[in-house]
Amino acid sequence: MTRRILLHIGSPKCGSTYLQQVLLQNSDRLAAQGVAYPHDGGGHPGNAADLADVTQEKLDSWFAGDIHTVILSHEDLYSLAKRGDTLAGLTTGTDIDVQLICFLRPFSEFIYGDYSQFMKQFFDVFLAKRKPYDGRDFKAFAQRRIDTMKPAAYLRQWQQRFPNLPLILDGHRNIRAVMTGLLGAPLADALDWEVDSNRVNRSLRMEDCDRIAAAMRDPNVPDEDIKQMFHAAFHHVGDSDAGKTEERTAWVEAQFAPQNATLLEEFNFDNRRKP
């Protein structure tokens, strides 16, 4: 029987934490059907941050007993195809197939999520320096990300390392459908797909990030008031967001038009924002 590794490589801000939490909370159900999601119990729900350091011993341990399918996942792998070199070397010419999986969302939504992530991750640093986003406004922040992101190239590099099976690329809203196709409906339907909102990495609203950034730039606003604004923002993540303006969205989508064209040509995936 051919063994397989389902290797989910991201992208960040595209449902990765949700997928990882689903796999974690169903690990016993999966294992009972020969599917392993090996996890060391650490704080991050992903299990493939150290993929570059995989050894033959670890590979063998993943498939111990009746395990025939191993699922590995980490969003940071997306742009770091070199981390797959060791696994590619260990599995080439063996009975182990590696199936690459990647989920994307329209790039305007990605940039909005990234803007939020930076505020959440570096809030204390931004506040201490009173210099949110290292002094960049939204457009400058987005432009830097636009200039450095090469999505089609990332996926091409991963596919070159694991050429036996075509990379599965789909939208982040189709995570369950894709995993159902890979695991089979009987198993997938038996899983608990509901994840508490506190266990997923939900984005702050753009309007809250803008408001907090403006307060940080204003020397007349006390630190404590800004901290209260930041904590209050987490209670509004599901509300409508006036910060996602049509002007901003159209501008970001226009910057990514060449990348979207390449994704459509090479991977037959349309990542353009739908009306």
One Martini backbone bead per residue (centre of mass of N, CA, C, O) as a GRO file, in nm:
protein
  275
    1MET     BB    1   0.094   0.037   0.024
    2THR     BB    2   0.065   0.362  -0.023
    3ARG     BB    3   0.210   0.624   0.110
    4ARG     BB    4   0.132   0.949   0.275
    5ILE     BB    5   0.178   1.310   0.242
    6LEU     BB    6   0.015   1.591   0.377
    7LEU     BB    7   0.131   1.914   0.264
    8HIS     BB    8   0.079   2.207   0.434
    9ILE     BB    9   0.195   2.553   0.321
   10GLY     BB   10  -0.062   2.732   0.322
   11SER     BB   11  -0.119   3.041   0.375
   12PRO     BB   12  -0.115   3.300   0.537
   13LYS     BB   13  -0.429   3.408   0.625
   14CYS     BB   14  -0.580   3.100   0.522
   15GLY     BB   15  -0.681   2.895   0.765
   16SER     BB   16  -0.453   2.739   0.920
   17THR     BB   17  -0.544   2.736   1.217
   18TYR     BB   18  -0.806   2.595   1.172
   19LEU     BB   19  -0.698   2.332   1.053
   20GLN     BB   20  -0.512   2.259   1.292
   21GLN     BB   21  -0.736   2.241   1.506
   22VAL     BB   22  -0.893   2.017   1.375
   23LEU     BB   23  -0.665   1.807   1.380
   24LEU     BB   24  -0.614   1.809   1.683
   25GLN     BB   25  -0.918   1.742   1.787
   26ASN     BB   26  -0.896   1.467   1.575
   27SER     BB   27  -0.649   1.272   1.622
   28ASP     BB   28  -0.787   1.011   1.720
   29ARG     BB   29  -0.978   0.962   1.483
   30LEU     BB   30  -0.757   0.952   1.270
   31ALA     BB   31  -0.579   0.723   1.387
   32ALA     BB   32  -0.806   0.501   1.370
   33GLN     BB   33  -0.770   0.548   1.029
   34GLY     BB   34  -0.448   0.602   0.963
   35VAL     BB   35  -0.417   0.911   1.067
   36ALA     BB   36  -0.160   1.155   1.113
   37TYR     BB   37  -0.099   1.429   1.367
   38PRO     BB   38   0.188   1.528   1.459
   39HIS     BB   39   0.243   1.646   1.805
   40ASP     BB   40   0.423   1.815   2.078
   41GLY     BB   41   0.231   2.032   2.249
   42GLY     BB   42   0.259   2.301   2.166
   43GLY     BB   43   0.136   2.623   2.099
   44HIS     BB   44   0.139   2.544   1.808
   45PRO     BB   45  -0.076   2.380   1.581
   46GLY     BB   46   0.149   2.326   1.421
   47ASN     BB   47   0.394   2.053   1.274
   48ALA     BB   48   0.627   2.200   1.044
   49ALA     BB   49   0.864   2.396   1.132
   50ASP     BB   50   1.091   2.139   1.127
   51LEU     BB   51   1.120   2.011   0.836
   52ALA     BB   52   1.432   2.048   0.775
   53ASP     BB   53   1.494   1.822   1.029
   54VAL     BB   54   1.425   1.569   0.911
   55THR     BB   55   1.430   1.219   0.963
   56GLN     BB   56   1.422   0.890   0.924
   57GLU     BB   57   1.319   0.833   1.208
   58LYS     BB   58   1.077   1.025   1.200
   59LEU     BB   59   0.941   0.913   0.951
   60ASP     BB   60   0.895   0.630   1.070
   61SER     BB   61   0.724   0.723   1.318
   62TRP     BB   62   0.477   0.830   1.162
   63PHE     BB   63   0.431   0.512   1.040
   64ALA     BB   64   0.344   0.372   1.275
   65GLY     BB   65   0.183   0.099   1.243
   66ASP     BB   66  -0.132   0.189   1.072
   67ILE     BB   67  -0.005   0.419   0.924
   68HIS     BB   68  -0.069   0.591   0.591
   69THR     BB   69  -0.122   0.898   0.694
   70VAL     BB   70   0.033   1.224   0.684
   71ILE     BB   71  -0.003   1.539   0.850
   72LEU     BB   72   0.125   1.855   0.745
   73SER     BB   73   0.160   2.193   0.909
   74HIS     BB   74   0.258   2.529   0.778
   75GLU     BB   75   0.247   2.863   0.686
   76ASP     BB   76   0.567   2.931   0.659
   77LEU     BB   77   0.635   2.747   0.405
   78TYR     BB   78   0.538   2.894   0.149
   79SER     BB   79   0.833   3.072   0.113
   80LEU     BB   80   1.008   2.782   0.203
   81ALA     BB   81   1.109   2.538   0.004
   82LYS     BB   82   1.386   2.444   0.128
   83ARG     BB   83   1.248   2.288   0.371
   84GLY     BB   84   1.185   2.032   0.164
   85ASP     BB   85   1.451   1.881   0.088
   86THR     BB   86   1.474   1.647   0.290
   87LEU     BB   87   1.204   1.510   0.229
   88ALA     BB   88   1.259   1.465  -0.068
   89GLY     BB   89   1.504   1.278  -0.021
   90LEU     BB   90   1.350   1.058   0.158
   91THR     BB   91   1.102   0.999  -0.070
   92THR     BB   92   1.259   0.937  -0.305
   93GLY     BB   93   1.193   0.618  -0.427
   94THR     BB   94   0.942   0.555  -0.266
   95ASP     BB   95   0.615   0.477  -0.108
   96ILE     BB   96   0.604   0.799  -0.078
   97ASP     BB   97   0.366   1.042  -0.105
   98VAL     BB   98   0.355   1.398  -0.187
   99GLN     BB   99   0.098   1.629  -0.095
  100LEU     BB  100   0.029   1.938  -0.194
  101ILE     BB  101  -0.104   2.224   0.001
  102CYS     BB  102  -0.297   2.526  -0.085
  103PHE     BB  103  -0.416   2.839   0.050
  104LEU     BB  104  -0.614   3.113  -0.068
  105ARG     BB  105  -0.665   3.467  -0.101
  106PRO     BB  106  -0.733   3.754  -0.168
  107PHE     BB  107  -0.488   3.996  -0.151
  108SER     BB  108  -0.644   4.209   0.003
  109GLU     BB  109  -0.711   4.021   0.244
  110PHE     BB  110  -0.423   3.956   0.316
  111ILE     BB  111  -0.327   4.245   0.380
  112TYR     BB  112  -0.527   4.296   0.603
  113GLY     BB  113  -0.431   4.059   0.781
  114ASP     BB  114  -0.136   4.158   0.804
  115TYR     BB  115  -0.193   4.427   0.940
  116SER     BB  116  -0.312   4.296   1.190
  117GLN     BB  117  -0.079   4.108   1.272
  118PHE     BB  118   0.122   4.334   1.333
  119MET     BB  119  -0.040   4.464   1.557
  120LYS     BB  120  -0.054   4.215   1.742
  121GLN     BB  121   0.259   4.134   1.748
  122PHE     BB  122   0.372   4.468   1.779
  123PHE     BB  123   0.234   4.652   1.987
  124ASP     BB  124   0.449   4.708   2.209
  125VAL     BB  125   0.658   4.828   2.017
  126PHE     BB  126   0.489   5.051   1.894
  127LEU     BB  127   0.422   5.191   2.166
  128ALA     BB  128   0.709   5.247   2.273
  129LYS     BB  129   0.778   5.420   1.997
  130ARG     BB  130   0.541   5.555   1.852
  131LYS     BB  131   0.568   5.343   1.573
  132PRO     BB  132   0.376   5.233   1.358
  133TYR     BB  133   0.494   5.039   1.118
  134ASP     BB  134   0.766   5.193   1.115
  135GLY     BB  135   0.612   5.463   0.984
  136ARG     BB  136   0.391   5.333   0.815
  137ASP     BB  137   0.148   5.329   0.614
  138PHE     BB  138  -0.060   5.137   0.448
  139LYS     BB  139   0.063   5.168   0.165
  140ALA     BB  140   0.358   5.115   0.250
  141PHE     BB  141   0.310   4.843   0.374
  142ALA     BB  142   0.188   4.705   0.122
  143GLN     BB  143   0.420   4.757  -0.078
  144ARG     BB  144   0.628   4.583   0.063
  145ARG     BB  145   0.470   4.320   0.026
  146ILE     BB  146   0.437   4.331  -0.280
  147ASP     BB  147   0.750   4.337  -0.350
  148THR     BB  148   0.807   4.039  -0.191
  149MET     BB  149   0.578   3.883  -0.321
  150LYS     BB  150   0.580   3.530  -0.480
  151PRO     BB  151   0.354   3.303  -0.517
  152ALA     BB  152   0.417   3.143  -0.780
  153ALA     BB  153   0.712   3.083  -0.704
  154TYR     BB  154   0.664   2.923  -0.451
  155LEU     BB  155   0.497   2.693  -0.583
  156ARG     BB  156   0.703   2.610  -0.794
  157GLN     BB  157   0.924   2.523  -0.591
  158TRP     BB  158   0.759   2.301  -0.457
  159GLN     BB  159   0.691   2.131  -0.712
  160GLN     BB  160   0.991   2.062  -0.779
  161ARG     BB  161   1.025   1.878  -0.516
  162PHE     BB  162   0.711   1.754  -0.581
  163PRO     BB  163   0.624   1.612  -0.893
  164ASN     BB  164   0.420   1.362  -0.881
  165LEU     BB  165   0.208   1.572  -0.767
  166PRO     BB  166  -0.026   1.795  -0.793
  167LEU     BB  167  -0.091   2.081  -0.671
  168ILE     BB  168  -0.314   2.198  -0.428
  169LEU     BB  169  -0.531   2.473  -0.519
  170ASP     BB  170  -0.720   2.692  -0.298
  171GLY     BB  171  -0.956   2.825  -0.119
  172HIS     BB  172  -1.012   2.898   0.216
  173ARG     BB  173  -1.327   2.803   0.198
  174ASN     BB  174  -1.223   2.488   0.097
  175ILE     BB  175  -1.098   2.310   0.317
  176ARG     BB  176  -1.306   2.088   0.372
  177ALA     BB  177  -1.338   1.985   0.080
  178VAL     BB  178  -1.045   1.903   0.034
  179MET     BB  179  -1.013   1.710   0.281
  180THR     BB  180  -1.240   1.522   0.195
  181GLY     BB  181  -1.107   1.427  -0.070
  182LEU     BB  182  -0.849   1.305   0.080
  183LEU     BB  183  -0.998   1.130   0.322
  184GLY     BB  184  -1.290   1.105   0.291
  185ALA     BB  185  -1.613   1.125   0.380
  186PRO     BB  186  -1.644   0.937   0.626
  187LEU     BB  187  -1.420   1.070   0.791
  188ALA     BB  188  -1.480   1.375   0.761
  189ASP     BB  189  -1.779   1.355   0.878
  190ALA     BB  190  -1.661   1.257   1.172
  191LEU     BB  191  -1.563   1.530   1.220
  192ASP     BB  192  -1.474   1.818   1.403
  193TRP     BB  193  -1.527   2.153   1.258
  194GLU     BB  194  -1.549   2.301   1.526
  195VAL     BB  195  -1.412   2.622   1.627
  196ASP     BB  196  -1.313   2.822   1.848
  197SER     BB  197  -1.255   3.159   1.814
  198ASN     BB  198  -1.008   3.160   2.028
  199ARG     BB  199  -0.835   2.939   1.827
  200VAL     BB  200  -0.822   3.163   1.617
  201ASN     BB  201  -0.673   3.399   1.376
  202ARG     BB  202  -0.823   3.675   1.399
  203SER     BB  203  -0.894   3.974   1.259
  204LEU     BB  204  -0.866   4.289   1.267
  205ARG     BB  205  -0.985   4.574   1.199
  206MET     BB  206  -0.891   4.830   1.010
  207GLU     BB  207  -1.017   5.065   1.174
  208ASP     BB  208  -0.867   4.985   1.436
  209CYS     BB  209  -0.578   5.000   1.336
  210ASP     BB  210  -0.593   5.296   1.250
  211ARG     BB  211  -0.673   5.413   1.529
  212ILE     BB  212  -0.428   5.310   1.687
  213ALA     BB  213  -0.208   5.439   1.511
  214ALA     BB  214  -0.300   5.733   1.552
  215ALA     BB  215  -0.266   5.733   1.863
  216MET     BB  216   0.041   5.673   1.864
  217ARG     BB  217   0.109   5.951   1.707
  218ASP     BB  218  -0.027   6.082   1.961
  219PRO     BB  219   0.101   6.240   2.243
  220ASN     BB  220  -0.194   6.291   2.389
  221VAL     BB  221  -0.218   5.980   2.410
  222PRO     BB  222  -0.238   5.750   2.629
  223ASP     BB  223  -0.135   5.434   2.674
  224GLU     BB  224  -0.390   5.323   2.819
  225ASP     BB  225  -0.589   5.399   2.596
  226ILE     BB  226  -0.458   5.221   2.377
  227LYS     BB  227  -0.490   4.952   2.522
  228GLN     BB  228  -0.798   4.963   2.528
  229MET     BB  229  -0.838   4.971   2.224
  230PHE     BB  230  -0.704   4.703   2.163
  231HIS     BB  231  -0.887   4.518   2.338
  232ALA     BB  232  -1.159   4.609   2.207
  233ALA     BB  233  -1.106   4.507   1.913
  234PHE     BB  234  -1.164   4.195   1.974
  235HIS     BB  235  -1.492   4.256   1.995
  236HIS     BB  236  -1.501   4.343   1.652
  237VAL     BB  237  -1.420   4.124   1.427
  238GLY     BB  238  -1.735   4.077   1.314
  239ASP     BB  239  -1.764   4.348   1.209
  240SER     BB  240  -1.791   4.594   1.031
  241ASP     BB  241  -1.551   4.756   0.781
  242ALA     BB  242  -1.447   5.079   0.698
  243GLY     BB  243  -1.138   5.013   0.617
  244LYS     BB  244  -1.255   4.852   0.362
  245THR     BB  245  -1.205   5.000   0.094
  246GLU     BB  246  -1.240   5.027  -0.239
  247GLU     BB  247  -0.977   5.173  -0.291
  248ARG     BB  248  -0.787   4.979  -0.149
  249THR     BB  249  -0.869   4.718  -0.287
  250ALA     BB  250  -0.814   4.801  -0.582
  251TRP     BB  251  -0.516   4.863  -0.546
  252VAL     BB  252  -0.415   4.587  -0.453
  253GLU     BB  253  -0.526   4.418  -0.687
  254ALA     BB  254  -0.358   4.566  -0.905
  255GLN     BB  255  -0.075   4.481  -0.798
  256PHE     BB  256  -0.162   4.155  -0.830
  257ALA     BB  257  -0.230   4.091  -1.128
  258PRO     BB  258   0.023   3.933  -1.228
  259GLN     BB  259  -0.002   3.701  -1.021
  260ASN     BB  260  -0.285   3.609  -1.099
  261ALA     BB  261  -0.214   3.536  -1.390
  262THR     BB  262  -0.006   3.315  -1.316
  263LEU     BB  263  -0.192   3.132  -1.149
  264LEU     BB  264  -0.386   3.075  -1.384
  265GLU     BB  265  -0.177   2.956  -1.585
  266GLU     BB  266  -0.021   2.739  -1.391
  267PHE     BB  267  -0.286   2.655  -1.171
  268ASN     BB  268  -0.585   2.721  -1.234
  269PHE     BB  269  -0.617   2.992  -1.043
  270ASP     BB  270  -0.859   3.222  -0.914
  271ASN     BB  271  -0.767   3.512  -0.702
  272ARG     BB  272  -0.970   3.706  -0.753
  273ARG     BB  273  -1.181   3.936  -0.665
  274LYS     BB  274  -1.505   3.925  -0.587
  275PRO     BB  275  -1.801   4.107  -0.592
   0.00000   0.00000   0.00000
